[in-house]
Amino acid sequence: MRAKDERRLELLSRKLAEAGKLAEAGKCVAREDAVQASEKLYKAAEEAVKELAFRFELSKSKEAQAWFLHVEGFHEARLEIEEVKERVGSVRELVSVVEK
């Protein structure tokens, strides 16, 4: 397989993973599970940031919202569902840039 084809398959795989994590996060938000919603949103954003960093040579600062969700929402379980909901749009926006 050519390198270009391998890269396309890798991109497709990441996009599917991102979409899956966003769908899972939506379910967690609906259940008002701030811990799991934070983790799913972080994972979707993490994949999007990796792709954006590669495509556009972005700085790590673009990862700040996702990192906050991951640490404060998932690992430390300190976020209330409203705090998670406030950050859903940021992660969706980040993922949508990669999907374009």
PDB file as gemmi writes it, atoms N, CA and C in Angstrom:
CRYST1    1.000    1.000    1.000  90.00  90.00  90.00 P 1                      
ATOM      1  N   MET A   1       0.850  -1.177   0.000  1.00  0.00           N  
ATOM      2  CA  MET A   1       0.000   0.000   0.000  1.00  0.00           C  
ATOM      3  C   MET A   1       0.898   1.243   0.000  1.00  0.00           C  
ATOM      4  N   ARG A   2       0.535   2.204  -0.799  1.00  0.00           N  
ATOM      5  CA  ARG A   2       1.312   3.446  -0.873  1.00  0.00           C  
ATOM      6  C   ARG A   2       1.126   4.271   0.395  1.00  0.00           C  
ATOM      7  N   ALA A   3       2.123   5.102   0.666  1.00  0.00           N  
ATOM      8  CA  ALA A   3       2.085   5.943   1.871  1.00  0.00           C  
ATOM      9  C   ALA A   3       0.862   6.857   1.880  1.00  0.00           C  
ATOM     10  N   LYS A   4       0.492   7.387   0.716  1.00  0.00           N  
ATOM     11  CA  LYS A   4      -0.669   8.282   0.620  1.00  0.00           C  
ATOM     12  C   LYS A   4      -1.949   7.536   0.994  1.00  0.00           C  
ATOM     13  N   ASP A   5      -2.087   6.316   0.513  1.00  0.00           N  
ATOM     14  CA  ASP A   5      -3.264   5.503   0.837  1.00  0.00           C  
ATOM     15  C   ASP A   5      -3.285   5.145   2.323  1.00  0.00           C  
ATOM     16  N   GLU A   6      -2.122   4.839   2.870  1.00  0.00           N  
ATOM     17  CA  GLU A   6      -2.041   4.528   4.299  1.00  0.00           C  
ATOM     18  C   GLU A   6      -2.456   5.734   5.134  1.00  0.00           C  
ATOM     19  N   ARG A   7      -2.032   6.916   4.713  1.00  0.00           N  
ATOM     20  CA  ARG A   7      -2.393   8.156   5.434  1.00  0.00           C  
ATOM     21  C   ARG A   7      -3.897   8.386   5.382  1.00  0.00           C  
ATOM     22  N   ARG A   8      -4.514   8.132   4.229  1.00  0.00           N  
ATOM     23  CA  ARG A   8      -5.977   8.296   4.112  1.00  0.00           C  
ATOM     24  C   ARG A   8      -6.707   7.335   5.036  1.00  0.00           C  
ATOM     25  N   LEU A   9      -6.248   6.092   5.109  1.00  0.00           N  
ATOM     26  CA  LEU A   9      -6.879   5.118   6.001  1.00  0.00           C  
ATOM     27  C   LEU A   9      -6.720   5.530   7.468  1.00  0.00           C  
ATOM     28  N   GLU A  10      -5.556   6.057   7.801  1.00  0.00           N  
ATOM     29  CA  GLU A  10      -5.326   6.533   9.156  1.00  0.00           C  
ATOM     30  C   GLU A  10      -6.264   7.686   9.483  1.00  0.00           C  
ATOM     31  N   LEU A  11      -6.433   8.620   8.547  1.00  0.00           N  
ATOM     32  CA  LEU A  11      -7.333   9.754   8.753  1.00  0.00           C  
ATOM     33  C   LEU A  11      -8.770   9.287   8.925  1.00  0.00           C  
ATOM     34  N   LEU A  12      -9.188   8.362   8.095  1.00  0.00           N  
ATOM     35  CA  LEU A  12     -10.546   7.832   8.192  1.00  0.00           C  
ATOM     36  C   LEU A  12     -10.761   7.166   9.543  1.00  0.00           C  
ATOM     37  N   SER A  13      -9.787   6.400   9.970  1.00  0.00           N  
ATOM     38  CA  SER A  13      -9.879   5.730  11.259  1.00  0.00           C  
ATOM     39  C   SER A  13     -10.019   6.739  12.395  1.00  0.00           C  
ATOM     40  N   ARG A  14      -9.243   7.815  12.339  1.00  0.00           N  
ATOM     41  CA  ARG A  14      -9.328   8.854  13.377  1.00  0.00           C  
ATOM     42  C   ARG A  14     -10.679   9.544  13.357  1.00  0.00           C  
ATOM     43  N   LYS A  15     -11.184   9.837  12.161  1.00  0.00           N  
ATOM     44  CA  LYS A  15     -12.488  10.511  12.058  1.00  0.00           C  
ATOM     45  C   LYS A  15     -13.594   9.640  12.645  1.00  0.00           C  
ATOM     46  N   LEU A  16     -13.541   8.363  12.360  1.00  0.00           N  
ATOM     47  CA  LEU A  16     -14.551   7.449  12.910  1.00  0.00           C  
ATOM     48  C   LEU A  16     -14.438   7.378  14.432  1.00  0.00           C  
ATOM     49  N   ALA A  17     -13.222   7.349  14.931  1.00  0.00           N  
ATOM     50  CA  ALA A  17     -13.021   7.321  16.385  1.00  0.00           C  
ATOM     51  C   ALA A  17     -13.556   8.589  17.031  1.00  0.00           C  
ATOM     52  N   GLU A  18     -13.287   9.739  16.408  1.00  0.00           N  
ATOM     53  CA  GLU A  18     -13.767  11.021  16.931  1.00  0.00           C  
ATOM     54  C   GLU A  18     -15.290  11.048  16.965  1.00  0.00           C  
ATOM     55  N   ALA A  19     -15.899  10.632  15.870  1.00  0.00           N  
ATOM     56  CA  ALA A  19     -17.361  10.629  15.792  1.00  0.00           C  
ATOM     57  C   ALA A  19     -17.955   9.705  16.847  1.00  0.00           C  
ATOM     58  N   GLY A  20     -17.338   8.555  17.032  1.00  0.00           N  
ATOM     59  CA  GLY A  20     -17.811   7.609  18.046  1.00  0.00           C  
ATOM     60  C   GLY A  20     -17.722   8.184  19.449  1.00  0.00           C  
ATOM     61  N   LYS A  21     -16.614   8.847  19.737  1.00  0.00           N  
ATOM     62  CA  LYS A  21     -16.443   9.446  21.065  1.00  0.00           C  
ATOM     63  C   LYS A  21     -17.437  10.575  21.290  1.00  0.00           C  
ATOM     64  N   LEU A  22     -17.707  11.365  20.248  1.00  0.00           N  
ATOM     65  CA  LEU A  22     -18.699  12.438  20.391  1.00  0.00           C  
ATOM     66  C   LEU A  22     -20.084  11.867  20.650  1.00  0.00           C  
ATOM     67  N   ALA A  23     -20.424  10.793  19.943  1.00  0.00           N  
ATOM     68  CA  ALA A  23     -21.731  10.161  20.158  1.00  0.00           C  
ATOM     69  C   ALA A  23     -21.828   9.610  21.580  1.00  0.00           C  
ATOM     70  N   GLU A  24     -20.754   8.967  22.032  1.00  0.00           N  
ATOM     71  CA  GLU A  24     -20.734   8.440  23.395  1.00  0.00           C  
ATOM     72  C   GLU A  24     -20.841   9.568  24.411  1.00  0.00           C  
ATOM     73  N   ALA A  25     -20.159  10.673  24.157  1.00  0.00           N  
ATOM     74  CA  ALA A  25     -20.212  11.822  25.069  1.00  0.00           C  
ATOM     75  C   ALA A  25     -21.632  12.361  25.159  1.00  0.00           C  
ATOM     76  N   GLY A  26     -22.317  12.424  24.030  1.00  0.00           N  
ATOM     77  CA  GLY A  26     -23.699  12.891  24.025  1.00  0.00           C  
ATOM     78  C   GLY A  26     -24.587  12.037  24.908  1.00  0.00           C  
ATOM     79  N   LYS A  27     -24.375  10.735  24.847  1.00  0.00           N  
ATOM     80  CA  LYS A  27     -25.152   9.821  25.697  1.00  0.00           C  
ATOM     81  C   LYS A  27     -24.838  10.055  27.175  1.00  0.00           C  
ATOM     82  N   CYS A  28     -23.561  10.281  27.463  1.00  0.00           N  
ATOM     83  CA  CYS A  28     -23.153  10.527  28.854  1.00  0.00           C  
ATOM     84  C   CYS A  28     -23.738  11.837  29.376  1.00  0.00           C  
ATOM     85  N   VAL A  29     -23.754  12.865  28.531  1.00  0.00           N  
ATOM     86  CA  VAL A  29     -24.347  14.147  28.923  1.00  0.00           C  
ATOM     87  C   VAL A  29     -25.839  13.959  29.192  1.00  0.00           C  
ATOM     88  N   ALA A  30     -26.502  13.198  28.323  1.00  0.00           N  
ATOM     89  CA  ALA A  30     -27.936  12.947  28.517  1.00  0.00           C  
ATOM     90  C   ALA A  30     -28.199  12.224  29.836  1.00  0.00           C  
ATOM     91  N   ARG A  31     -27.268  11.351  30.229  1.00  0.00           N  
ATOM     92  CA  ARG A  31     -27.394  10.645  31.518  1.00  0.00           C  
ATOM     93  C   ARG A  31     -26.888  11.508  32.679  1.00  0.00           C  
ATOM     94  N   GLU A  32     -26.374  12.705  32.335  1.00  0.00           N  
ATOM     95  CA  GLU A  32     -25.798  13.623  33.310  1.00  0.00           C  
ATOM     96  C   GLU A  32     -24.618  12.999  34.049  1.00  0.00           C  
ATOM     97  N   ASP A  33     -23.812  12.249  33.299  1.00  0.00           N  
ATOM     98  CA  ASP A  33     -22.599  11.617  33.816  1.00  0.00           C  
ATOM     99  C   ASP A  33     -21.406  12.484  33.420  1.00  0.00           C  
ATOM    100  N   ALA A  34     -21.075  13.437  34.276  1.00  0.00           N  
ATOM    101  CA  ALA A  34     -20.019  14.405  33.965  1.00  0.00           C  
ATOM    102  C   ALA A  34     -18.654  13.747  33.808  1.00  0.00           C  
ATOM    103  N   VAL A  35     -18.372  12.731  34.588  1.00  0.00           N  
ATOM    104  CA  VAL A  35     -17.065  12.071  34.527  1.00  0.00           C  
ATOM    105  C   VAL A  35     -16.860  11.407  33.173  1.00  0.00           C  
ATOM    106  N   GLN A  36     -17.786  10.580  32.757  1.00  0.00           N  
ATOM    107  CA  GLN A  36     -17.622   9.874  31.484  1.00  0.00           C  
ATOM    108  C   GLN A  36     -17.765  10.809  30.286  1.00  0.00           C  
ATOM    109  N   ALA A  37     -18.644  11.807  30.382  1.00  0.00           N  
ATOM    110  CA  ALA A  37     -18.773  12.778  29.286  1.00  0.00           C  
ATOM    111  C   ALA A  37     -17.459  13.527  29.095  1.00  0.00           C  
ATOM    112  N   SER A  38     -16.827  13.899  30.192  1.00  0.00           N  
ATOM    113  CA  SER A  38     -15.543  14.595  30.116  1.00  0.00           C  
ATOM    114  C   SER A  38     -14.497  13.735  29.421  1.00  0.00           C  
ATOM    115  N   GLU A  39     -14.435  12.480  29.766  1.00  0.00           N  
ATOM    116  CA  GLU A  39     -13.449  11.577  29.166  1.00  0.00           C  
ATOM    117  C   GLU A  39     -13.697  11.383  27.677  1.00  0.00           C  
ATOM    118  N   LYS A  40     -14.943  11.162  27.284  1.00  0.00           N  
ATOM    119  CA  LYS A  40     -15.259  10.954  25.863  1.00  0.00           C  
ATOM    120  C   LYS A  40     -14.958  12.205  25.046  1.00  0.00           C  
ATOM    121  N   LEU A  41     -15.307  13.363  25.584  1.00  0.00           N  
ATOM    122  CA  LEU A  41     -15.008  14.621  24.889  1.00  0.00           C  
ATOM    123  C   LEU A  41     -13.503  14.826  24.784  1.00  0.00           C  
ATOM    124  N   TYR A  42     -12.787  14.501  25.830  1.00  0.00           N  
ATOM    125  CA  TYR A  42     -11.329  14.627  25.787  1.00  0.00           C  
ATOM    126  C   TYR A  42     -10.739  13.747  24.690  1.00  0.00           C  
ATOM    127  N   LYS A  43     -11.180  12.515  24.618  1.00  0.00           N  
ATOM    128  CA  LYS A  43     -10.634  11.594  23.618  1.00  0.00           C  
ATOM    129  C   LYS A  43     -10.930  12.077  22.201  1.00  0.00           C  
ATOM    130  N   ALA A  44     -12.128  12.576  21.962  1.00  0.00           N  
ATOM    131  CA  ALA A  44     -12.463  13.111  20.637  1.00  0.00           C  
ATOM    132  C   ALA A  44     -11.575  14.308  20.316  1.00  0.00           C  
ATOM    133  N   ALA A  45     -11.431  15.196  21.283  1.00  0.00           N  
ATOM    134  CA  ALA A  45     -10.598  16.385  21.079  1.00  0.00           C  
ATOM    135  C   ALA A  45      -9.133  16.011  20.907  1.00  0.00           C  
ATOM    136  N   GLU A  46      -8.681  15.029  21.643  1.00  0.00           N  
ATOM    137  CA  GLU A  46      -7.289  14.595  21.554  1.00  0.00           C  
ATOM    138  C   GLU A  46      -6.953  14.125  20.134  1.00  0.00           C  
ATOM    139  N   GLU A  47      -7.834  13.328  19.556  1.00  0.00           N  
ATOM    140  CA  GLU A  47      -7.607  12.862  18.184  1.00  0.00           C  
ATOM    141  C   GLU A  47      -7.661  14.022  17.195  1.00  0.00           C  
ATOM    142  N   ALA A  48      -8.599  14.933  17.419  1.00  0.00           N  
ATOM    143  CA  ALA A  48      -8.709  16.095  16.529  1.00  0.00           C  
ATOM    144  C   ALA A  48      -7.463  16.971  16.619  1.00  0.00           C  
ATOM    145  N   VAL A  49      -6.968  17.172  17.820  1.00  0.00           N  
ATOM    146  CA  VAL A  49      -5.780  18.006  18.004  1.00  0.00           C  
ATOM    147  C   VAL A  49      -4.565  17.362  17.348  1.00  0.00           C  
ATOM    148  N   LYS A  50      -4.438  16.064  17.461  1.00  0.00           N  
ATOM    149  CA  LYS A  50      -3.319  15.385  16.803  1.00  0.00           C  
ATOM    150  C   LYS A  50      -3.350  15.646  15.298  1.00  0.00           C  
ATOM    151  N   GLU A  51      -4.533  15.538  14.722  1.00  0.00           N  
ATOM    152  CA  GLU A  51      -4.664  15.755  13.285  1.00  0.00           C  
ATOM    153  C   GLU A  51      -4.421  17.217  12.918  1.00  0.00           C  
ATOM    154  N   LEU A  52      -4.984  18.121  13.695  1.00  0.00           N  
ATOM    155  CA  LEU A  52      -4.777  19.548  13.434  1.00  0.00           C  
ATOM    156  C   LEU A  52      -3.309  19.931  13.576  1.00  0.00           C  
ATOM    157  N   ALA A  53      -2.687  19.411  14.576  1.00  0.00           N  
ATOM    158  CA  ALA A  53      -1.270  19.717  14.774  1.00  0.00           C  
ATOM    159  C   ALA A  53      -0.456  19.259  13.578  1.00  0.00           C  
ATOM    160  N   PHE A  54      -0.809  18.108  13.064  1.00  0.00           N  
ATOM    161  CA  PHE A  54      -0.108  17.598  11.890  1.00  0.00           C  
ATOM    162  C   PHE A  54      -0.391  18.460  10.659  1.00  0.00           C  
ATOM    163  N   ARG A  55      -1.666  18.750  10.422  1.00  0.00           N  
ATOM    164  CA  ARG A  55      -2.055  19.503   9.219  1.00  0.00           C  
ATOM    165  C   ARG A  55      -1.617  20.964   9.251  1.00  0.00           C  
ATOM    166  N   PHE A  56      -1.803  21.606  10.370  1.00  0.00           N  
ATOM    167  CA  PHE A  56      -1.632  23.054  10.444  1.00  0.00           C  
ATOM    168  C   PHE A  56      -0.511  23.506  11.366  1.00  0.00           C  
ATOM    169  N   GLU A  57       0.260  22.559  11.878  1.00  0.00           N  
ATOM    170  CA  GLU A  57       1.362  22.877  12.786  1.00  0.00           C  
ATOM    171  C   GLU A  57       0.885  23.754  13.941  1.00  0.00           C  
ATOM    172  N   LEU A  58      -0.173  23.300  14.604  1.00  0.00           N  
ATOM    173  CA  LEU A  58      -0.769  24.051  15.712  1.00  0.00           C  
ATOM    174  C   LEU A  58       0.026  23.885  16.996  1.00  0.00           C  
ATOM    175  N   SER A  59      -0.092  24.849  17.852  1.00  0.00           N  
ATOM    176  CA  SER A  59       0.551  24.767  19.153  1.00  0.00           C  
ATOM    177  C   SER A  59      -0.301  23.921  20.092  1.00  0.00           C  
ATOM    178  N   LYS A  60       0.284  23.529  21.182  1.00  0.00           N  
ATOM    179  CA  LYS A  60      -0.414  22.710  22.176  1.00  0.00           C  
ATOM    180  C   LYS A  60      -1.533  23.466  22.889  1.00  0.00           C  
ATOM    181  N   SER A  61      -1.573  24.781  22.760  1.00  0.00           N  
ATOM    182  CA  SER A  61      -2.600  25.554  23.461  1.00  0.00           C  
ATOM    183  C   SER A  61      -4.009  25.207  22.987  1.00  0.00           C  
ATOM    184  N   LYS A  62      -4.128  24.664  21.788  1.00  0.00           N  
ATOM    185  CA  LYS A  62      -5.446  24.278  21.271  1.00  0.00           C  
ATOM    186  C   LYS A  62      -6.030  23.107  22.054  1.00  0.00           C  
ATOM    187  N   GLU A  63      -5.220  22.445  22.811  1.00  0.00           N  
ATOM    188  CA  GLU A  63      -5.640  21.266  23.553  1.00  0.00           C  
ATOM    189  C   GLU A  63      -6.143  21.599  24.963  1.00  0.00           C  
ATOM    190  N   ALA A  64      -6.104  22.858  25.341  1.00  0.00           N  
ATOM    191  CA  ALA A  64      -6.374  23.260  26.720  1.00  0.00           C  
ATOM    192  C   ALA A  64      -7.755  22.846  27.227  1.00  0.00           C  
ATOM    193  N   GLN A  65      -8.794  23.090  26.453  1.00  0.00           N  
ATOM    194  CA  GLN A  65     -10.151  22.732  26.907  1.00  0.00           C  
ATOM    195  C   GLN A  65     -10.279  21.224  27.105  1.00  0.00           C  
ATOM    196  N   ALA A  66      -9.742  20.479  26.152  1.00  0.00           N  
ATOM    197  CA  ALA A  66      -9.821  19.022  26.246  1.00  0.00           C  
ATOM    198  C   ALA A  66      -9.043  18.508  27.453  1.00  0.00           C  
ATOM    199  N   TRP A  67      -7.876  19.064  27.666  1.00  0.00           N  
ATOM    200  CA  TRP A  67      -7.057  18.647  28.818  1.00  0.00           C  
ATOM    201  C   TRP A  67      -7.786  18.939  30.119  1.00  0.00           C  
ATOM    202  N   PHE A  68      -8.415  20.114  30.205  1.00  0.00           N  
ATOM    203  CA  PHE A  68      -9.175  20.483  31.398  1.00  0.00           C  
ATOM    204  C   PHE A  68     -10.287  19.460  31.651  1.00  0.00           C  
ATOM    205  N   LEU A  69     -11.016  19.100  30.604  1.00  0.00           N  
ATOM    206  CA  LEU A  69     -12.076  18.093  30.753  1.00  0.00           C  
ATOM    207  C   LEU A  69     -11.498  16.763  31.216  1.00  0.00           C  
ATOM    208  N   HIS A  70     -10.390  16.395  30.626  1.00  0.00           N  
ATOM    209  CA  HIS A  70      -9.781  15.105  30.943  1.00  0.00           C  
ATOM    210  C   HIS A  70      -9.332  15.049  32.405  1.00  0.00           C  
ATOM    211  N   VAL A  71      -8.634  16.072  32.836  1.00  0.00           N  
ATOM    212  CA  VAL A  71      -8.091  16.059  34.194  1.00  0.00           C  
ATOM    213  C   VAL A  71      -9.172  16.353  35.224  1.00  0.00           C  
ATOM    214  N   GLU A  72      -9.828  17.507  35.073  1.00  0.00           N  
ATOM    215  CA  GLU A  72     -10.796  17.929  36.086  1.00  0.00           C  
ATOM    216  C   GLU A  72     -12.097  17.130  36.036  1.00  0.00           C  
ATOM    217  N   GLY A  73     -12.518  16.755  34.821  1.00  0.00           N  
ATOM    218  CA  GLY A  73     -13.787  16.043  34.689  1.00  0.00           C  
ATOM    219  C   GLY A  73     -13.674  14.543  34.859  1.00  0.00           C  
ATOM    220  N   PHE A  74     -12.624  13.960  34.278  1.00  0.00           N  
ATOM    221  CA  PHE A  74     -12.500  12.500  34.304  1.00  0.00           C  
ATOM    222  C   PHE A  74     -11.652  12.025  35.487  1.00  0.00           C  
ATOM    223  N   HIS A  75     -10.394  12.420  35.525  1.00  0.00           N  
ATOM    224  CA  HIS A  75      -9.504  11.915  36.570  1.00  0.00           C  
ATOM    225  C   HIS A  75      -9.880  12.403  37.962  1.00  0.00           C  
ATOM    226  N   GLU A  76     -10.146  13.676  38.091  1.00  0.00           N  
ATOM    227  CA  GLU A  76     -10.434  14.237  39.413  1.00  0.00           C  
ATOM    228  C   GLU A  76     -11.924  14.248  39.743  1.00  0.00           C  
ATOM    229  N   ALA A  77     -12.763  14.094  38.738  1.00  0.00           N  
ATOM    230  CA  ALA A  77     -14.223  14.080  38.926  1.00  0.00           C  
ATOM    231  C   ALA A  77     -14.710  15.306  39.691  1.00  0.00           C  
ATOM    232  N   ARG A  78     -14.154  16.467  39.343  1.00  0.00           N  
ATOM    233  CA  ARG A  78     -14.515  17.709  40.033  1.00  0.00           C  
ATOM    234  C   ARG A  78     -15.525  18.558  39.265  1.00  0.00           C  
ATOM    235  N   LEU A  79     -15.841  18.182  38.044  1.00  0.00           N  
ATOM    236  CA  LEU A  79     -16.744  19.015  37.246  1.00  0.00           C  
ATOM    237  C   LEU A  79     -18.193  18.571  37.410  1.00  0.00           C  
ATOM    238  N   GLU A  80     -19.060  19.549  37.502  1.00  0.00           N  
ATOM    239  CA  GLU A  80     -20.494  19.287  37.466  1.00  0.00           C  
ATOM    240  C   GLU A  80     -20.891  19.195  35.998  1.00  0.00           C  
ATOM    241  N   ILE A  81     -22.022  18.596  35.719  1.00  0.00           N  
ATOM    242  CA  ILE A  81     -22.462  18.407  34.330  1.00  0.00           C  
ATOM    243  C   ILE A  81     -22.600  19.748  33.603  1.00  0.00           C  
ATOM    244  N   GLU A  82     -22.984  20.790  34.277  1.00  0.00           N  
ATOM    245  CA  GLU A  82     -23.116  22.098  33.626  1.00  0.00           C  
ATOM    246  C   GLU A  82     -21.768  22.611  33.130  1.00  0.00           C  
ATOM    247  N   GLU A  83     -20.712  22.353  33.896  1.00  0.00           N  
ATOM    248  CA  GLU A  83     -19.369  22.766  33.473  1.00  0.00           C  
ATOM    249  C   GLU A  83     -18.915  21.977  32.243  1.00  0.00           C  
ATOM    250  N   VAL A  84     -19.311  20.730  32.176  1.00  0.00           N  
ATOM    251  CA  VAL A  84     -18.996  19.903  31.005  1.00  0.00           C  
ATOM    252  C   VAL A  84     -19.781  20.400  29.798  1.00  0.00           C  
ATOM    253  N   LYS A  85     -21.073  20.653  30.003  1.00  0.00           N  
ATOM    254  CA  LYS A  85     -21.921  21.133  28.906  1.00  0.00           C  
ATOM    255  C   LYS A  85     -21.375  22.421  28.301  1.00  0.00           C  
ATOM    256  N   GLU A  86     -20.799  23.286  29.134  1.00  0.00           N  
ATOM    257  CA  GLU A  86     -20.236  24.544  28.647  1.00  0.00           C  
ATOM    258  C   GLU A  86     -19.075  24.322  27.680  1.00  0.00           C  
ATOM    259  N   ARG A  87     -18.440  23.163  27.753  1.00  0.00           N  
ATOM    260  CA  ARG A  87     -17.257  22.891  26.929  1.00  0.00           C  
ATOM    261  C   ARG A  87     -17.540  21.975  25.743  1.00  0.00           C  
ATOM    262  N   VAL A  88     -18.734  21.436  25.635  1.00  0.00           N  
ATOM    263  CA  VAL A  88     -19.073  20.551  24.517  1.00  0.00           C  
ATOM    264  C   VAL A  88     -18.868  21.264  23.185  1.00  0.00           C  
ATOM    265  N   GLY A  89     -19.316  22.505  23.095  1.00  0.00           N  
ATOM    266  CA  GLY A  89     -19.187  23.262  21.843  1.00  0.00           C  
ATOM    267  C   GLY A  89     -17.744  23.420  21.398  1.00  0.00           C  
ATOM    268  N   SER A  90     -16.841  23.645  22.339  1.00  0.00           N  
ATOM    269  CA  SER A  90     -15.421  23.793  21.998  1.00  0.00           C  
ATOM    270  C   SER A  90     -14.867  22.527  21.384  1.00  0.00           C  
ATOM    271  N   VAL A  91     -15.232  21.398  21.949  1.00  0.00           N  
ATOM    272  CA  VAL A  91     -14.735  20.125  21.424  1.00  0.00           C  
ATOM    273  C   VAL A  91     -15.374  19.826  20.077  1.00  0.00           C  
ATOM    274  N   ARG A  92     -16.665  20.076  19.939  1.00  0.00           N  
ATOM    275  CA  ARG A  92     -17.323  19.869  18.642  1.00  0.00           C  
ATOM    276  C   ARG A  92     -16.671  20.723  17.553  1.00  0.00           C  
ATOM    277  N   GLU A  93     -16.384  21.971  17.893  1.00  0.00           N  
ATOM    278  CA  GLU A  93     -15.745  22.876  16.927  1.00  0.00           C  
ATOM    279  C   GLU A  93     -14.375  22.350  16.508  1.00  0.00           C  
ATOM    280  N   LEU A  94     -13.631  21.890  17.459  1.00  0.00           N  
ATOM    281  CA  LEU A  94     -12.315  21.338  17.183  1.00  0.00           C  
ATOM    282  C   LEU A  94     -12.406  20.120  16.263  1.00  0.00           C  
ATOM    283  N   VAL A  95     -13.317  19.228  16.568  1.00  0.00           N  
ATOM    284  CA  VAL A  95     -13.503  18.025  15.744  1.00  0.00           C  
ATOM    285  C   VAL A  95     -13.998  18.399  14.355  1.00  0.00           C  
ATOM    286  N   SER A  96     -14.885  19.392  14.254  1.00  0.00           N  
ATOM    287  CA  SER A  96     -15.432  19.772  12.935  1.00  0.00           C  
ATOM    288  C   SER A  96     -14.350  20.333  12.022  1.00  0.00           C  
ATOM    289  N   VAL A  97     -13.348  20.999  12.587  1.00  0.00           N  
ATOM    290  CA  VAL A  97     -12.246  21.510  11.753  1.00  0.00           C  
ATOM    291  C   VAL A  97     -11.509  20.344  11.108  1.00  0.00           C  
ATOM    292  N   VAL A  98     -11.322  19.286  11.839  1.00  0.00           N  
ATOM    293  CA  VAL A  98     -10.616  18.122  11.301  1.00  0.00           C  
ATOM    294  C   VAL A  98     -11.478  17.418  10.241  1.00  0.00           C  
ATOM    295  N   GLU A  99     -12.780  17.412  10.432  1.00  0.00           N  
ATOM    296  CA  GLU A  99     -13.661  16.702   9.489  1.00  0.00           C  
ATOM    297  C   GLU A  99     -13.747  17.389   8.132  1.00  0.00           C  
ATOM    298  N   LYS A 100     -13.344  18.647   8.049  1.00  0.00           N  
ATOM    299  CA  LYS A 100     -13.450  19.387   6.786  1.00  0.00           C  
ATOM    300  C   LYS A 100     -12.434  18.926   5.786  1.00  0.00           C  
TER     301      LYS A 100                                                      
END                                                                             
